[in-house]
């Protein structure tokens, strides 16, 4: 089998770096994107802010405690998406096999390209140069024989790093790292492994397989393979989304049904628009609920920081008889799930997602699954045309805006 080269590229503090690039007065300052409201979440932190312990996904109140002199900026997703497209165009000059993970990172299978550049390291250096030339931003790059190794190599080399891991160095890279670095190892599984005396990836790789299987069941084999760096997953350049959703955090905790209904109406409208834009319909509607009162502390992946509150997360799902992209039906289903859940305490976050997706472009009897009245089809299409011409805020459902929600910060399937 020929040698495989997978490259993981991750832009450095992407959103914050764009703001510092475009606003020279911010260079050298601790810039924090997002978290501009009390309930906001950090979308990106410059390396100056990270020196204070601020990092992405951290609650805004905690970021302000850690970095009192931080410059907090609202997100500008339109700008970030434009720069992301520039970066993606650079990636395409190296290979068509690109798997975007988010606006700021992607996997590239460069197996067929390394010979054109004189090897994997030369290719990676040229990619970094072209990204810098095109955007004036830095990107960290990891290259390895698998997605797992490339991802970890990239993470360990940030910022502005380059780390090429040859197959014979995989164990040297992985063995000393904590098991939380592995995909699929969350805090609960990490505690189970710790109970077996397994703290590092190397310890997991060398652990007696029979004993591991008795403790973990069917997960044992795949976990041990990953610990040994054995990861055959391909770079999927044409991945279809598994679900399309929207979620937001309230500025203040809510429980009143009217406020919940307003939020779910707005979310259903966004989800339906993304479904139509992507050419999908979905059968399973899932309601996501995050309660307002924390139950303990959360341990971030690969870290020891335990001072973030852990808010209980509940999900409720219902599968419809036919796929839909109808906001009204999605909203009714989500509200019904809320009523059935009988939530008796305030919540800080609500979200809706639709999964079990099928393409609305498929011919044959599949088209019948999307049958609805001409009026409803025309309404959805008309709303989409208005937003395309005048912007997403030009028209939408009539819901109360008195309790604003913190915005979603990732570009999602179906977004323009």
NORQUILIN-V313241 format. One line per field, one symbol per residue. ss: DSSP state (H for helix, E for strand, L for the rest). burial: I if it has 9 or more other ideal C-beta (glycine too) atoms within 8 Angstrom, else O. A space follows every 50 residues. Layout:
# NORQUILIN-V313241
ss = ???
burial = ???
This chain:
# NORQUILIN-V313241
ss = LLLLLEEEEEELLHHHHHHHHHLHHHLLLLEEEELLLLLLEEEEELHHHH LLLLLLLLEHHHHHHHLLLLEEELLLHHHHHHHHHHHHHHHHLLLLLEEE EELLEEEEELLLLHHHHLLHHHHHHHHHHHHHHHHLLLEEEEEELLHHHH HHHHHHHLLLLEEELLHHHHHHHHLLLEHHHLLLLLHHHHHHHHHLLLLE HHHHHHLLHHHHHHHHLLHHHHHHHHHLLLLLLLLLLLLLLLEEEEEEEE EEEELLHHHHHHHHHHHHHHHHHHHHHHLEEEEEEEEEEEEEEEEEEELL LLLLLLLEEEEEEEEEEEEEEEEELLHHHHHHHHHHHHHHHLLLLLEEEE EEEEEEEEELLLLHHHHHHHLLLHHHHHHHHHHHHHHHHHLLLLLLLLLL LLLLELLLLLLLLLLL
burial = OOOOIIIIIIIIIIIIIIIIIOOOOIOOIIIIIIIOIOIIIIIIIIIIII OIOIIOOIIIOIIIOOIOOIOIIOIIIOIIIOIIOIIIIIIIOIIOIIIO OOIIIIIIIIIOIIOOIOOIIIIIIIIIOIIIOIIOIIIIIIIIIIIIII IIIIIIIIOOIIIIIOOOOIIOIIIOIIIIIIOIIOOOIIOIIIOIOIOI IIIIIOIOIOIIIOIIOOIIIOIIIIIIIOIOOOIOOOOOIOIIIIIIII IOOIIOOOIIIIIIIIIIIIIIIIIIIIOIIIIIIIIIIIIIOOOOIIOI OOOOOOOIOIIOOIOIIIOIOOIIIIIOIIIOIIIIIIOOIOIOOIIIII IIIIIIIIOIOOOOOIIOIIOOOOOIIOOIIOIIOIIOOOOOOOOIOOIO OOIOIIOOIOIIOIOO
